[in-house]
Amino acid sequence: MNLLLIGITIFVIVYLFLNWFTKTSSKKIALTIKKIIVYLSLIIAAIFTIGGKFIFSLPFLFVILSGLKIKGLTALQMFQLWRLIQFLKNSGKFSQGQFNQPQGSSSVSLDEAYKLLGLKKGCSKEEVLTAAKKLQQKIHPDLNREIRTERLSQLVNEATDKIIKSDFS
């Protein structure tokens, strides 16, 4: 009896869904599916985050970063930016003075400068300038007025100056 009731319930749900699907425009269907995917991603990410599984919170991070409206970032670039911010936070270079924390140090070591720009020692001056320019195009405060990227932009400038002064002068 229970199987019959479950079967009828599934049949009715599928019938109602297909009926809605045939009567609705494709634009509305696409929008609804997009919303469902975003909500499911947020719910799953929240569950994984609460569960303490750090690696599984990356979908939540991607949803948040895409919501920041940083123009032109791919998922890989968002992940690299997230790693960069984590590295800078761990080294004490990216604190914003929030929660009674001191403002981050303004000096960047040479190794940190290369990591920040994603370069290896021995690269040319043009490669340093190109990497800094590409990164600044993504995070410059004038291009991203909705979020605060001033400190990150300042660190990119400091890293560029440090590499140029120490390796090319």
Legacy VTK file of the C-alpha trace (Angstrom):
# vtk DataFile Version 3.0
C-alpha trace
ASCII
DATASET POLYDATA
POINTS 169 float
0.000 0.000 0.000
2.832 2.400 0.880
4.544 1.754 -2.458
1.332 2.584 -4.285
0.974 5.843 -2.341
4.616 6.789 -2.989
4.222 5.954 -6.678
1.122 8.096 -7.013
2.822 10.981 -5.186
5.856 10.807 -7.472
3.586 10.602 -10.517
1.632 13.697 -9.431
4.819 15.669 -8.729
6.317 14.718 -12.101
3.018 15.540 -13.850
2.827 18.977 -12.190
6.461 19.705 -13.005
6.092 18.689 -16.657
2.850 20.641 -16.928
4.561 23.762 -15.574
7.541 23.108 -17.855
5.383 23.042 -21.012
3.465 26.213 -20.149
6.438 28.371 -19.108
8.817 30.324 -21.319
12.378 29.077 -21.683
13.708 32.319 -20.208
11.741 31.813 -17.008
12.784 28.157 -16.837
16.442 29.088 -17.199
16.124 31.736 -14.502
14.397 29.306 -12.147
17.011 26.605 -12.717
19.791 29.151 -12.126
18.203 30.203 -8.829
17.783 26.598 -7.734
21.442 25.840 -8.492
22.654 28.903 -6.564
20.455 28.116 -3.564
21.500 24.463 -3.543
25.164 25.486 -3.800
24.774 27.837 -0.843
22.986 25.204 1.221
25.561 22.519 0.421
28.452 24.917 1.051
26.951 25.975 4.377
26.542 22.342 5.404
30.143 21.552 4.465
31.416 24.681 6.180
29.528 23.934 9.368
30.746 20.355 9.112
34.314 21.599 9.331
35.431 20.332 5.944
37.509 23.258 4.691
38.103 21.964 1.180
34.372 21.515 0.648
33.666 25.169 1.432
35.242 26.238 -1.882
31.865 26.315 -3.699
30.658 28.746 -1.047
33.802 30.826 -1.590
33.267 30.880 -5.366
29.664 31.995 -4.956
30.724 34.783 -2.596
33.621 35.920 -4.794
31.443 36.010 -7.874
28.971 38.067 -5.868
31.674 40.643 -5.135
31.506 41.726 -8.774
35.257 41.672 -9.369
35.179 41.953 -13.116
36.750 39.301 -15.335
37.873 36.691 -12.807
37.674 33.007 -13.658
37.223 30.329 -11.000
40.958 29.550 -11.096
41.861 33.222 -10.694
39.392 33.522 -7.806
41.033 30.529 -6.129
44.508 32.047 -6.649
43.305 35.366 -5.239
41.835 33.552 -2.246
45.162 31.737 -1.667
47.001 35.052 -1.931
44.730 36.680 0.650
45.130 33.681 2.977
48.916 33.868 2.614
48.903 37.592 3.348
46.602 37.160 6.349
48.816 34.431 7.759
51.909 36.575 7.326
50.167 39.561 8.954
50.358 41.730 5.843
46.633 41.976 5.086
44.899 42.910 8.311
42.568 45.867 7.863
42.673 47.037 11.469
39.353 45.342 12.183
38.529 43.625 15.456
41.259 45.539 17.333
43.993 44.125 15.114
46.883 46.375 14.138
47.110 47.534 10.537
49.282 45.223 8.453
52.971 45.835 8.077
53.979 47.876 5.056
57.206 46.016 4.303
57.032 43.014 1.999
59.940 40.583 1.873
61.420 39.638 -1.485
60.086 36.059 -1.296
56.628 37.329 -0.388
56.779 39.803 -3.278
57.466 37.023 -5.776
54.673 34.871 -4.297
52.278 37.797 -4.347
52.866 38.403 -8.061
52.962 34.684 -8.858
56.500 34.830 -10.252
59.754 32.973 -9.674
63.149 34.484 -9.028
65.149 35.117 -12.163
62.297 36.527 -14.227
62.735 39.633 -16.342
61.692 43.146 -15.388
59.062 43.095 -18.136
57.519 39.931 -16.664
57.332 41.611 -13.252
55.668 44.698 -14.691
53.271 42.618 -16.809
52.231 40.423 -13.844
51.689 43.483 -11.648
49.688 45.232 -14.363
47.437 42.190 -14.932
46.819 41.807 -11.209
46.110 45.520 -10.784
43.615 45.408 -13.656
41.625 42.854 -11.660
41.859 44.332 -8.155
42.444 48.065 -8.512
40.105 50.071 -6.242
39.079 52.403 -9.087
37.767 49.443 -11.097
36.041 47.730 -8.157
34.194 50.440 -6.296
31.759 48.007 -4.651
34.447 46.320 -2.550
37.506 47.451 -0.650
40.676 46.349 -2.432
42.859 49.304 -1.455
45.189 47.309 0.819
45.568 44.474 -1.675
46.356 46.954 -4.445
48.863 48.684 -2.188
50.571 45.343 -1.462
50.847 44.585 -5.184
52.526 47.969 -5.703
54.897 47.356 -2.772
55.800 43.908 -4.119
56.505 45.323 -7.582
58.694 48.083 -6.147
60.557 45.629 -3.913
61.386 43.274 -6.794
62.441 46.073 -9.137
64.603 47.810 -6.515
66.308 44.654 -5.286
66.765 42.678 -8.501
66.954 45.255 -11.294
68.839 48.245 -9.901
LINES 1 170
169 0 1 2 3 4 5 6 7 8 9 10 11 12 13 14 15 16 17 18 19 20 21 22 23 24 25 26 27 28 29 30 31 32 33 34 35 36 37 38 39 40 41 42 43 44 45 46 47 48 49 50 51 52 53 54 55 56 57 58 59 60 61 62 63 64 65 66 67 68 69 70 71 72 73 74 75 76 77 78 79 80 81 82 83 84 85 86 87 88 89 90 91 92 93 94 95 96 97 98 99 100 101 102 103 104 105 106 107 108 109 110 111 112 113 114 115 116 117 118 119 120 121 122 123 124 125 126 127 128 129 130 131 132 133 134 135 136 137 138 139 140 141 142 143 144 145 146 147 148 149 150 151 152 153 154 155 156 157 158 159 160 161 162 163 164 165 166 167 168
